[in-house]
Amino acid sequence: RRRRCGPVKAFLKFFKSMRAREKVKRRKIFSLSKIGKTWRQKAYHSIPLSGLSAVSQTQLGTEQKNWWISEVAVRGRARDVLCMSQPSSAAYRLYIPARAKFISYIALMPNARRKYDQRIAFQVEVIEDGDGIKITRQKFISPSRFNRDPKWIKFRLGLGRLANRQANLILSTYVPDGTALEHAAAIWGDPTVSFRISL
């Protein structure tokens, strides 16, 4: 009987050792990811636009303006958003540090996106004071496509050309063909200027 149990005991011993190794491996991975996260938090600083006052706002309509909303969830991920329910823009004046980039997550407001079907353009313009260097980028969201797969879409723009300069950062939305005074409520999630700092 003891001989028959030998292979079983050996297998169980091997199985336990493998589980122990996997636990150690997972701990190492978790530890490294935690170190990486801590490093990124210390190495990067962020300027959230939600903490700044817009120096100017424009819109085609007259009833509503751009406004901030806290904790808007898209696919379970909540963000503070700047909402634009019609073609409009909001400009923020700030100093652009070295190694800076603009980061936001764009989407359509979950409870209002089914009312419209026009494609929406999200645009970021960063213009040096005095109409100097200008950096621009656009992304588009189609309500019909977004309805099928609602999710945050990352919007990133490098600002290296404007390092150590004062500039206006302008967020805007519009309907590309220019015929509509309204569009599905477009949202800029956690719009931020992030830059790396020297440790």
N, C-alpha and C positions, 0 to 999 in steps of 0.2 A: 504493500500500500504506500509506503513512504517513497519507494522508487517511482511509482505512478504519479505521485503528487509533485515530484521534483520538477518536471517541465512546467507545470502550472505555476509553481512558486517562482520559478525563474522568469516566466512571462510576466507575472504580477510585479515582480521586482523591477523588471525592465520597464514596464508600463509606468510605474510610480516614478522611476528616475527620469523618464521622458517628460512626465507632467511637471516634475520639479524644474527641469531645464526650461520648459516653456514658460513657467511662472517667472523664473529669473530673467528670461529674455524679454517678457512683457514689461517687467519692472524697469529694465534698462531702457526700453523704447519709451515708456512713459516718462522716465526721468529725463531722457534726452529731449523729448518734446516739451517738457516743462521748462528745461533750461533754455531751449530755443524761444519759447514764448516770452520768458522773462527777459531774454536778451533783446528781443524785438521791442518790448515795452520800454526798455531803458534806452535803446539805440534810436528810437523814432519818437518824434513829438508831433502832435496833431493840432490843427486849428480848425475846429468845427465851424461851419458857416452859421449854424444855428445860434452861436454865441456872438455873432456880429450883427450890426444893424445895416440894412440895405441902404446904399447911398441914393439909389433911384430904382423905380419900378415902372414898367410900361405894360400896357395891355390894349387889345383891340376893343374889348367890350367895356361896359361901364358899371355893371352890377357887382362883380366880384374882383377881389385882388388875390395875389398870392398869399398863402398863409401856411404857418407851421403847424404840424400835427404830431403829437408824441405817440410812439409805440404802434405804428401801423404794421400789421402782420401780412406777409405774403409767403405762402407755403410754410407757415409756422415760424418764420424768422421776422421779428419785430424790429423796426427802425424808426428813428425820428425823421420825418419827411417834410420837404417843402413841396406843397401841392399847387399845381397850376391847372385850372380847369378850362382855360381858354388861351389862345396864343398870347404870350406875355413874356416878360423878362424881369430879372432881379439882379442888380449889380452890387458887388461888395468890393470895397477898396482895402487893400492890405499889402504888407511888405512880403515879398516872395523870398524866403530863405534859400540858401544853396541846397542842392540835392532835393528839391521839393517836387511833389507831384500832386495833382488833384485826383481824388478818388470819390466816387459815389456809386450808388446802386439804383438803377432806374427801373420803374415798373408803372403799371396803371392801378389806380385806386380800385381795390377789389369790389366794392359795392356800387361802382358807377361805370365800369368799363363796357358793359353790354349795350349801352344806349347809343354808342357811336361806332362807325366802322372805318373812318378815315385814318390813314397812317399818320403817326405823330413823329415829328423830328425833335430830338433832344440835342441842344447845342451848348457847348461851352466855349466862350471866348475869353482870352486873357490878354489884356492890352496894357502895355507900358504907359505910364503917365506921359502926356504930351504926344499921344498918338505915335508912339515908337514901335517897338517889336510887338507883333501880334501872333498868338497861337490859337488855333481853332480846331475843334473836332465835333463831329456829329454822330449820333446813332439814331436808329429808327425802330419804332415798335408798331406792329400791326395789331389792332385790337382782336381781330379774328384769330390770329396765330397765338396771341397772348392768352386768349380765353381757353385754348386747348392745352396750354402748358404754362400756367402762371408761375413766374419765378422772378427773382431779382436778377438784373443784368448788370454786370460790373462795367463801370465807365471810368476809364483811367486816362489821364493826360499828363505827360511829363512837362515840367516847367523849367527845365535846366537853362533854357535860353533867356529866361527872365530872372535868373538868380541875382539876389541882392538888389532888386529894383522894386519900386513902388508900382503897383498895377491895379487895374480894375478887372475883377473876375465876374463875368456875366453868364448867368444861367438863363436859358430861354427854351421855350417850346413853341411849335407852330405846325400847321398843316402844310406839307410841302407844296401843294398846288395853290395855296394862298386864298382859297375860296371860302373857308369856314371861319366863323367868328367864335365857334366853340369846338372843343374836342373832348374825348374821354379824359377824365381827371388824371393828369400826368404827375408822377411823384418822383422826387429826387431823395433817395434814402441816404441818410448820414453823409451829406456832402462835406468833404474835408480836404484841407491842404495838409499833407503829411510830409515831413522832412526828417532826414537822418541827422542826428547830432553827434558830436565828438564825445566819446566817453573818457 
